[in-house]
Amino acid sequence: MSVLILNKEKGISSFSALKKAQKELAFTKAGHAGTLDPLATGVLPIFFNDYTRLIDLISNDRKEYIADFVIGISSNTQDITGKLVYYSNSFRPKISELRKAINNFIGKKVQIVPDFSAKKVKGVPMYKLARKGMKIKKIEQKINIYEIELLDYRFPIFKIRVLCSKGTYIRALGVDIANSLNLHAAMSELQRTKFGSINIEDSVTFNKLKNLDNHRKMQYVKRIEEILINVPKVKIKSSEVKKFQNGSQVKGQKIKKTGKCLVFLEDKFLGLGEVDETSWIKPIKVFSSRRSK
């Protein structure tokens, strides 16, 4: 067992959520994929013990979020946790105007990274520089909005669902939507509902987890192949196991494509390999049953 899909609660950092889950499940090491701000809730994959070495393989090219925005306020952090400015003269856009503005953001776009973000400038997170009042050169990055829809609108709050590429800042997206209507807005709620192939329905809250017995807790900790479904699974013969564990190339069985693969002896996970054009597997990261429990 290797990965917990946590439904992170509001008000704590992703790191704090990770440490609570790690302590509750008594793992010696943990790491998470895809940081969520304290304001946000939702899908947070947590890898344990040696499986933290495989975090970078999780499919995160598409993520889905549901977010609320409040019209008529602005924030230096683009959400309600920052310094707020209120605009009492904000007009009330029609639902048709708001929906049209939202739909204009579908497709490939260039987004300015928020000053209060974890993106690093010369090794320092931007939010640390912003808190010190330091001027930061604006950083642009390419994003892709695959789907976006207006779920609810009750002035001054509108709710959207967004399916987007990794690296998309939802709070910046909502602010840009409001700005396109000559309005101000700040994000008040955020939930990540999908992370690659993982859905919110696959997750568990910490409050539920802590009230289960040990056996039922571990039912929420998934096997690595259940999480890394984007990485092909390859089996080798028992006679090849020692060679693989010692770092030697081995011959795979019924291999359909080249590239990285999860290597197994029957149902026992042995490690990460890379398949060449001749179906030979080069070990990249080797796991022993003793170390990866």
C-alpha positions in Angstrom: 0.0 0.0 0.0 1.5 3.3 -1.0 -0.9 6.3 -1.7 -3.7 8.0 0.3 -6.1 10.2 -1.6 -6.9 12.8 1.1 -9.7 15.3 0.9 -7.9 18.2 2.4 -9.8 20.3 4.9 -9.9 24.1 4.8 -7.6 26.2 7.0 -4.4 24.1 6.9 -1.5 23.9 4.6 -0.9 20.9 2.4 2.2 20.1 4.4 0.2 20.1 7.7 -2.5 17.9 6.2 0.3 15.5 5.0 1.9 15.3 8.5 -1.5 14.6 10.2 -2.2 11.7 7.7 1.3 10.4 8.1 1.1 10.3 11.9 -2.4 8.7 11.8 -1.3 5.9 9.5 2.1 5.5 11.2 4.3 5.8 8.0 7.9 6.9 8.4 8.0 9.2 5.3 5.5 11.1 3.2 5.2 13.5 0.3 2.3 15.0 -1.6 1.6 15.9 -5.2 0.0 19.3 -6.2 0.0 21.8 -3.4 -3.3 23.3 -2.2 -3.5 26.6 -0.4 -4.9 26.7 3.1 -8.1 28.2 1.8 -8.6 25.2 -0.6 -10.1 21.8 0.0 -10.2 18.7 -2.1 -8.0 16.0 -3.7 -4.5 15.8 -2.3 -2.5 12.6 -3.2 -0.1 11.6 -0.4 2.7 9.1 -1.1 4.3 7.1 1.7 7.7 5.7 2.5 9.8 4.7 -0.6 6.8 5.5 -2.9 7.6 9.2 -2.5 10.2 8.5 -5.1 7.4 8.1 -7.7 5.5 11.4 -7.0 6.7 13.0 -10.2 5.0 10.2 -12.2 1.5 10.9 -11.2 -0.7 12.2 -14.1 -1.5 15.8 -13.3 -1.9 17.3 -16.8 -5.6 17.9 -16.1 -7.1 19.1 -12.9 -10.7 20.2 -12.1 -11.7 22.8 -9.6 -14.9 24.4 -8.3 -14.5 28.0 -7.1 -16.5 30.8 -5.7 -15.7 34.5 -6.4 -17.1 37.6 -4.7 -17.7 40.6 -7.0 -17.0 44.0 -5.7 -13.8 43.3 -3.7 -10.2 43.0 -4.6 -7.3 41.4 -2.7 -3.5 41.5 -2.9 -3.6 37.7 -2.8 -6.6 37.4 -5.2 -8.6 35.6 -2.5 -10.3 36.6 0.7 -7.3 35.8 2.9 -5.5 38.9 1.7 -5.9 42.7 2.3 -9.3 43.5 0.9 -10.6 46.6 -0.8 -14.4 47.0 -1.2 -16.1 48.7 -4.2 -19.6 49.7 -3.3 -20.4 51.0 -6.8 -19.9 47.7 -8.6 -22.6 47.1 -11.2 -24.5 43.8 -11.3 -23.7 42.0 -14.6 -26.5 40.0 -16.2 -26.0 36.2 -16.1 -25.7 36.2 -19.9 -22.8 38.8 -19.7 -21.1 36.8 -17.0 -21.5 33.5 -18.9 -20.1 35.1 -22.1 -17.1 36.5 -20.3 -16.4 33.1 -18.7 -16.6 31.3 -22.1 -14.1 33.7 -23.5 -11.4 32.0 -21.4 -11.7 28.6 -22.9 -8.6 27.4 -24.7 -4.9 28.1 -24.6 -4.1 31.3 -22.7 -1.1 33.1 -21.1 -1.6 33.8 -17.4 0.3 36.0 -15.1 1.5 34.1 -12.0 0.1 35.7 -8.8 2.7 37.5 -6.6 1.4 35.4 -3.7 2.2 32.0 -5.1 4.6 29.1 -4.3 6.4 29.6 -7.7 10.1 30.3 -7.0 12.2 33.2 -8.1 15.9 32.4 -7.7 15.0 29.6 -5.3 12.7 31.8 -3.1 8.9 31.3 -3.2 7.2 34.4 -4.6 4.8 34.8 -1.6 7.8 35.3 0.7 9.1 38.1 -1.5 5.6 39.6 -1.7 5.1 39.5 2.1 8.3 41.6 2.4 6.9 44.1 0.0 9.5 43.4 -2.6 8.8 44.2 -6.2 8.6 41.1 -8.3 8.9 40.9 -12.1 5.7 39.6 -13.6 6.0 36.0 -14.8 3.9 34.7 -17.6 3.1 31.1 -18.2 1.0 29.2 -20.8 -2.1 27.4 -19.6 -5.0 25.6 -21.2 -8.6 25.8 -20.0 -10.3 22.7 -21.4 -13.7 23.3 -19.9 -15.2 26.1 -17.9 -18.8 26.7 -16.9 -20.9 28.9 -14.7 -22.5 26.7 -12.0 -24.3 29.4 -10.0 -24.7 33.1 -9.9 -26.3 35.0 -7.0 -24.9 38.5 -7.0 -22.3 39.2 -5.7 -21.1 35.6 -5.8 -20.5 33.4 -8.9 -19.4 29.8 -8.9 -17.5 28.2 -11.7 -16.2 24.7 -12.6 -12.9 24.6 -14.4 -11.0 21.7 -16.1 -7.5 23.0 -16.8 -3.9 22.2 -17.3 -1.4 22.0 -14.5 0.0 25.3 -13.4 -3.3 27.2 -13.7 -4.1 29.6 -10.9 -7.8 29.5 -10.4 -7.9 32.7 -8.3 -6.1 34.5 -11.1 -8.6 33.1 -13.6 -11.6 34.3 -11.7 -10.1 37.8 -11.2 -9.3 38.0 -14.9 -12.9 37.1 -15.7 -14.2 39.9 -13.5 -11.6 42.3 -14.9 -12.9 41.6 -18.4 -16.2 43.0 -17.3 -14.5 46.0 -15.6 -15.3 44.5 -12.2 -13.2 43.5 -9.2 -13.4 40.1 -7.6 -11.7 37.8 -5.1 -11.9 34.0 -4.6 -13.8 32.9 -1.5 -13.9 29.1 -1.9 -11.9 26.5 -3.8 -12.2 22.8 -4.1 -10.1 20.5 -6.3 -12.4 17.8 -7.5 -10.1 16.0 -10.0 -6.4 15.3 -10.2 -5.6 13.5 -13.4 -7.7 10.3 -13.2 -8.4 10.7 -9.5 -11.8 12.0 -8.5 -13.0 13.6 -5.2 -15.2 10.5 -4.7 -11.9 8.5 -4.4 -10.8 10.6 -1.4 -11.3 10.5 2.4 -11.4 13.3 4.9 -9.0 13.3 7.8 -11.9 13.4 10.3 -13.3 10.2 8.8 -10.0 8.6 8.6 -9.1 9.1 12.3 -12.3 7.5 13.5 -11.7 4.2 11.7 -9.9 1.1 13.0 -6.5 0.3 11.5 -7.8 -2.2 9.0 -10.5 0.2 7.6 -8.0 3.0 7.5 -5.6 1.0 5.3 -8.5 0.4 2.8 -8.0 4.0 1.8 -4.3 3.5 1.1 -4.1 2.4 -2.5 -1.5 0.3 -4.4 0.9 2.2 -6.6 -0.6 0.8 -9.9 -4.1 2.0 -8.9 -2.7 5.6 -8.8 -0.1 5.6 -11.6 -2.5 4.3 -14.2 -0.8 6.4 -16.9 2.4 4.3 -16.5 2.3 0.9 -18.2 2.5 -2.2 -16.0 5.1 -4.8 -17.1 5.8 -8.3 -15.7 9.1 -10.2 -15.6 9.9 -13.8 -14.9 11.0 -14.9 -11.4 14.4 -15.8 -12.9 14.9 -12.1 -13.8 14.1 -10.6 -10.4 17.6 -10.7 -8.9 19.1 -9.2 -12.1 16.6 -6.3 -12.0 17.2 -5.7 -8.3 20.9 -5.6 -9.0 20.6 -3.0 -11.7 20.9 -5.2 -14.8 18.7 -5.1 -17.8 16.0 -7.8 -18.1 13.6 -9.0 -20.7 10.0 -8.1 -20.3 6.8 -10.1 -21.1 4.1 -8.9 -23.6 5.5 -5.3 -23.8 3.4 -3.0 -26.1 5.3 0.3 -25.8 8.7 1.8 -24.9 9.3 4.3 -22.1 8.8 4.2 -18.3 7.0 1.2 -16.8 6.0 -0.3 -13.4 7.8 -3.6 -13.1 6.1 -6.5 -11.4 6.7 -10.2 -10.5 3.0 -11.3 -10.7 1.4 -8.8 -8.2 4.6 -7.9 -6.4 5.9 -4.4 -7.3 9.7 -4.4 -8.0 10.3 -0.9 -9.2 10.4 1.6 -12.1 12.0 0.6 -15.3 12.4 1.9 -18.8 11.7 -0.2 -21.9 13.8 0.2 -25.1 12.9 -0.7 -28.7 14.0 -4.3 -28.2 11.7 -4.9 -25.1 14.6 -4.9 -22.7 13.9 -3.2 -19.4 16.5 -0.9 -17.7 16.0 -0.5 -13.9 15.5 3.2 -12.9 14.3 2.9 -9.3 14.4 -0.4 -7.6 12.1 -1.2 -4.6 12.6 -4.0 -2.1 9.7 -5.4 -0.2 11.4 -4.6 3.1 12.0 -0.9 2.3 8.8 0.0 0.6 6.2 -1.4 3.1 
